[in-house]
Amino acid sequence: MTALTSALATGLPAVASPSAATVLPAAGDFDPAFHGPKLLEAAGETLYMVSATLLIGGVLGLVLGIALYTTRRGGLLSNRPVFGVLNLVVNVFRPIPFLILLMIIAPVTVGLIGTRLGSTAMIVPLSFAATFGVSRIVEQNLVAIDPGVIEAARATGASRWRIVLTLLVPEALGPLILGFTFVFVALVDMSALAGTLDGGGLGAFALDYGYKRWNFAVVWITVIVIIVLVQLAQSLGNRLSRRILRR
């Protein structure tokens, strides 16, 4: 039964069926008054997730990386059983895709935060993933330190922990900054993926206001914001690393 036939039968005015154009916004639509505040809010959520994760995962990863380096064969605190356990844990969890990892530790997230949704909840799986990634970056940069430097420090009577705190970390600080910059970029990527699972941030903004509404202007503007964010972080990391390496 058409709208006109239905109207004649019921006595109500005819109403035209909505066209596809009224359901799906035009691909070029980006309304600064509507999308602008939401984009800024999403960018703030992304920076919140990434910054908090970099702090938590960075500290935990630094500790784990130092433990891996010092307990390996020939290390300052050589302990094969401890190294074997730590190495196995890192090797097990690090290759797990973030999307699957997010699902695996969802009960832990709910236990700590009370929910698995939102930007704060996503910090838990992001920090979990970052810890293992950072640990390998720290270990690899510490391994690259000249063993002669460590032997010279030991010859002066410096304790093992003093060598770790006052020699190893400062010696590898420049490369570590570049490594942490790489982690920052990776976390922006993972936070966008988390956003597609009700995690908030730029990923959720691009999905909800862009792809789902077939509005690719919103999608591309989100991409540009992410590129600018990554470029700023990379430039800052490169500058800090160069400054430290020149000392």
N, C-alpha and C positions, 0 to 999 in steps of 0.2 A: 504494500500500500504506500503510495507516494505521499509527500507532505501535503500536497494540495487535496488529494482524496481524503486524507485523514482530517484535514481542516474542515472540509465540507460535511463530513460525517459527524464531527463533534461540535461544529459551530465555532471552533477556535481559529484564530488567525494562523495562516501558514508560516512556518519557520523554516528557513533554508538550512540544509545540512552543512556542518562546518567543513570547509575545504582543508586540504593538507597544509595550505599556507597559513591558516589560522592556528593549526595545531603545532607545527614546527616553525620556529622563528627562522628568518632568513640567515644564511650563513655569514653575512657581513654585519650582523647586528652586535654591537657592543655599546651598551648604554652606560656612559660614565657615571650617571647619577644612580643607576641601579647596580651595575657590576663593580664599579670602582670601590665602594666601601667593602664589599664582600671580598674583592681581590686583596685589599690591604689586610683584612682580617685573616684571610687564608695564608698570606705571606707571613704574617706575625705568628700564626700557629706553626708553620713550617720551621721558622727560625727558633721558636720555642722548643720544638721537638728535637731539632738537630743540635742546638746548643746544649740542652740538658743531657742528651745522649752522648755528645762529645765529651762532656765533663765526666759523667759517670763511667761510660765505657772507656774513655781515655785513661782515667786513673786506674781502673781495674785491669785494663789491658797492659798498661805500663808495668804494674806489679807482676802480672802473669808473665809478661815478656822477659822481665829481669830474672824471674824465677827460672824460666826455661833456659836462659843463657848461663846463669851461674851454676845450675845443677847438672848441665850437660857434661859429658866426659871431658876432663881437662879444665873445667870451669873453676871459679873461685870457691864454690860450695858444691863441688862435684858429688852427685848422689844419683846413681843410675835408677834405683826404684822410683824415686820422686820424679825424676825427669821423664821416666817411662810413662807414669800415670798422667802427668801434665801434658805430655806430647800426645798421648792417646786421646785425652779429652778434647784438646784443640782440634786434632785431626777428625774426630767424630762430628763435632758440632759446626766447624767452620764451613764445610762444603754444603750444608743443608740450605736449600733455597729459602730466602727470607719469608716468602709467602707460607711455606710449610712450617718453618720455624715459628712463625706467628701463631699458627694453629696449635702447634705442639705445646707451647708454654702459655696458652690462653688461660688454663686453670691457675697458673702462678700469677698471671696478671690480675685476674679477678680476686685472688686472695690478697694481693698487695694493694690494689687500687679500689677494688669493689666493683669494677666493671671492666669489660674488654673493649669498650668503645670510647672514642674521643682521643684528643691529642695527648693528654696526660697518660692514658693507658698505653698508648703506643710507645712511650718512652721505655717501657719494660722490655719488650722484644727487641727494640732497636738497640738498647744498651747491651742486651745479651749477645746480639750479633756483633756489635762493635767491639766488645771485649776480646773476642777470639781473633777478629781481624787485626786489631791493634797489637795484640800480643805477638803475632808473627812479624809484623812490621818492626816492632821494638827489637825482637830477637835478631832479625836479619841485620839491622843497623848496628847492634852491639857486636855481632860476630865480625863485622867489617873493621872493627877497631884494631889497630896494630898491636899484636900481642906483646911487642917490645915495650910499649908504653905501660902496660899492666905489670910486666916483670920489673920495670924500673921503679914503679910505685911500691911493689912488694919488697924490693931490695932496700928501700928507705925505711921499712918497718911499718908501713901503713897497714891498718887492719883491713880485712876483707870488706866489711860493710862500709868503711870509709872510702875504699876504692870504688865501690859501687855508687855511692852517693855523690862523691866529690870528683870522680874521674870519669867513670863510664858514661853516665847520663850527660854531663856537660860536654864530653868529647863527641858524643853522637847527637847533640842537640840540633844542629843544622839539618842533617838528614831526617831527624825525627819530626821536625816541623813540616818538612815536605810530606812525610808520611801521614801526619795528622791532617794536612790539607787534603790529601787524597781521600782520607777517611771522611772528611767533611763532605766532599763531593759525593761519595758513595752514600752517605746518610741522606743527602737531599734526594737522591734517587730512591732509596728505600722508603723515605717518608712519603714520597708521592705514591708509591705502591700501597703503603699503609692507608693513605687517604681514600683509596678506592674501596676499602673495607671499613668505612665509617670512622676513619682515623682523623679526619679533618685535614687542614692544610691545602696546599696548592693542588695536590692530586684529587682531592674531593671536589675542589672548586672546578677544575677542568672537566671532571666527570659529570657533576650535577648540572652545571650551568653551560657546559660546552657540548660534550659528546652526546649526553642523553637528550639534549634539546636540538641536536644537529646544528649547533652554533660554533662553527670552526674559527670564527673571529676570537671567541673567548679562549678556545684551545690554544691558538697561536700566541695570543697575548700572554697566556700562562707560560708557554714555552719560552718566550722572550724574557719574562721575569726570572725564570729559573736559570737561563743562560747568563743573565746579568749577575745574579746572585753567585753563581759558580765562578764567573770571571773575577768578581771582586775578591772572593775568598782565595782563589788561586794567586792573584796578584799580591795580596797581602802576605800569603804564605811564602811566595818566592822572595819578596822583599825582606821579610824577617830572616829567612834562611840565609840569604846572601850577606846580610849584615852580621850574622853570627859567625859564618864561615870566614869572614874577613878578619876576625879578631885573632 
